Amino acid sequence: MSKQYVILGLGNPGKQYAFTRHNLGYLIVQRLAELQGCQFKEDKQIHALVAKSKEGETTLHYLLPLTYMNESGRALRAYLDFYKLASGDVIVVSDDVALPYGEMRIREAGSSGGHNGLKSVQKHLATQNYVRLRMGIGEKERKGELADYVLEPFSSEEMQNLPLYIDKGVNTLKHLIIEGISKSMNVINIKHTSKDELIL
């Protein structure tokens, strides 16, 4: 049975934002598309970079909004309307200050947690019921405003571990696509007491 997923990476366009904490969702979706042999193209009507691939009978739509974080939902809504897809076909990848750097959680519903990108998604979907992969960026070392913190580049230590962390996010997305939400939540949503790589 064929299935379609729209995989939305939250972030801001432009080189100045490329390796900031708020762009972790962008980085993971870019990497997954790259591994699938995809190249992004700008869709000016959707206001996003878009790409597509096939995984067996599943069609994967990759979406990187060019609307900036606070209007991410506008690009998603336009894409869903054009392809006649529903909120149940959406997987959103976002950064999350409530989780330590290196930890991940999958949720199939819930509030935005104050994340402006998720707020926009929920506004334009008119529901909180959509799958999201939350990637921890932590805030233990944060000083000053949260908005400044998330728009800062990753620290040198974080950058050193970033390729591995991105790959963990990519592997989690693959698991989610192949195995479904319930099995993936059982694998991912556990408290890791070590810093060992999560192998999927």
C-alpha positions in Angstrom: 0.0 0.0 0.0 1.5 3.3 -1.1 2.1 6.1 1.5 3.3 9.7 1.4 5.2 11.7 4.0 5.9 15.4 3.9 9.1 15.8 6.0 9.5 19.4 7.1 12.8 20.7 8.4 12.4 23.8 10.6 15.0 26.5 10.2 15.9 29.8 8.6 17.3 30.3 5.1 20.6 31.9 4.4 24.3 31.1 5.1 24.3 33.2 8.2 21.8 30.7 9.8 23.2 27.5 8.4 24.9 26.1 11.5 22.9 27.8 14.2 21.0 25.7 16.8 17.6 26.7 15.4 18.5 25.1 12.0 19.0 21.6 13.3 15.7 20.5 11.6 16.9 21.9 8.3 20.3 20.1 8.6 18.7 16.7 9.2 16.2 16.9 6.4 18.9 18.2 4.0 21.1 15.2 5.0 18.3 12.7 4.5 17.4 14.1 1.1 21.1 14.0 0.1 21.4 10.4 1.1 18.4 9.6 -1.0 20.1 11.2 -4.0 17.8 14.3 -4.1 18.6 17.8 -5.0 16.4 20.7 -3.6 14.8 23.2 -6.0 13.2 26.4 -5.0 9.4 26.5 -5.5 8.5 30.1 -5.6 4.7 29.4 -5.2 5.3 27.3 -2.1 8.1 29.6 -0.8 10.3 26.6 0.0 13.1 24.4 -1.2 11.5 21.1 -2.2 12.6 17.6 -3.2 11.1 14.2 -3.6 12.2 10.6 -3.5 10.8 7.1 -3.3 11.4 4.5 -0.5 9.7 1.3 -1.8 6.1 2.3 -2.3 6.5 5.3 -0.1 6.9 8.8 -1.6 8.9 11.2 0.5 8.5 14.9 0.1 11.2 17.1 1.6 10.3 20.7 2.5 12.6 23.5 3.7 10.6 26.7 4.1 12.1 30.0 2.9 9.5 32.0 4.9 11.8 32.1 8.0 11.0 30.3 11.2 7.9 32.2 12.3 6.0 31.6 9.1 7.1 28.0 8.5 3.5 26.8 8.5 2.5 29.0 5.6 4.9 27.0 3.2 3.7 23.7 4.7 0.0 24.6 4.2 0.6 25.7 0.6 2.5 22.4 -0.1 -0.2 20.2 1.4 -2.9 22.0 -0.5 -1.1 21.7 -3.8 -0.5 17.9 -3.4 -3.8 17.3 -1.7 -2.1 15.8 1.4 -3.2 16.0 5.0 -1.7 16.8 8.4 -1.5 13.1 9.1 1.1 12.9 6.3 3.4 15.4 8.0 6.6 14.8 10.0 8.2 18.0 11.4 11.9 18.0 12.5 12.7 20.7 15.0 15.2 21.8 17.6 14.1 21.7 21.2 15.7 23.6 24.1 13.9 21.3 26.6 16.0 18.4 25.7 19.8 18.1 26.2 22.0 18.2 23.1 22.1 14.7 21.6 18.7 13.5 22.9 15.7 13.0 20.7 12.0 12.5 21.2 9.1 11.6 18.9 5.6 13.0 19.5 2.4 12.5 17.6 0.6 15.4 19.2 1.0 18.2 21.7 1.7 21.8 22.1 4.4 23.9 20.4 6.3 24.2 23.7 6.9 27.8 22.8 8.7 27.0 19.6 7.8 29.7 17.0 8.2 27.3 14.0 5.8 24.8 15.6 3.4 27.5 16.6 3.2 28.5 12.9 2.8 24.9 11.8 -0.1 24.4 14.3 -1.7 27.6 13.3 -1.8 26.7 9.6 -2.7 23.0 10.1 -5.3 24.0 12.6 -4.4 21.0 14.7 -1.8 19.8 17.2 -2.0 16.3 15.9 1.0 15.8 13.7 4.2 13.9 14.1 7.3 15.8 15.2 10.9 14.7 15.8 12.3 16.9 18.5 16.1 17.2 18.5 17.6 18.5 21.8 19.8 21.6 21.7 19.8 22.1 25.5 20.0 25.3 27.4 22.2 24.5 30.4 24.9 26.9 29.3 22.5 29.5 28.1 23.0 33.1 29.2 20.7 35.9 28.2 17.7 35.7 25.9 16.4 32.4 24.5 16.0 34.0 21.0 19.7 34.9 21.0 20.7 31.4 22.2 18.9 29.5 19.5 20.3 31.8 16.7 23.9 31.3 17.9 26.2 28.9 16.0 26.8 25.5 17.7 29.7 25.6 20.1 33.0 24.0 19.0 32.2 20.9 21.1 28.7 20.6 19.6 30.1 21.1 16.1 32.5 18.2 16.7 29.6 15.9 17.5 27.2 17.4 15.0 27.7 15.0 12.0 27.0 12.0 14.3 23.9 13.8 15.8 22.6 14.6 12.4 23.0 11.0 11.3 21.1 9.8 14.4 18.3 12.1 13.4 18.4 10.8 9.9 18.3 7.2 11.1 15.4 8.0 13.4 13.4 9.4 10.4 14.1 6.3 8.4 12.9 4.1 11.3 9.8 6.3 11.6 9.0 6.0 7.9 9.6 2.2 7.7 8.3 1.1 11.1 5.7 3.7 11.9 5.0 5.9 14.9 4.3 3.4 17.6 7.4 1.2 17.1 9.6 4.3 16.7 8.4 5.9 19.8 9.1 2.7 21.8 12.7 2.7 20.4 13.5 6.4 20.6 11.6 7.7 23.6 13.8 6.1 26.3 16.2 7.8 28.7 19.7 7.0 27.7 22.2 6.8 30.6 25.2 6.6 28.3 26.5 8.7 25.4 26.7 5.7 23.2 25.4 6.2 19.6 21.8 5.0 19.2 21.9 2.4 16.4 18.8 1.9 14.4 
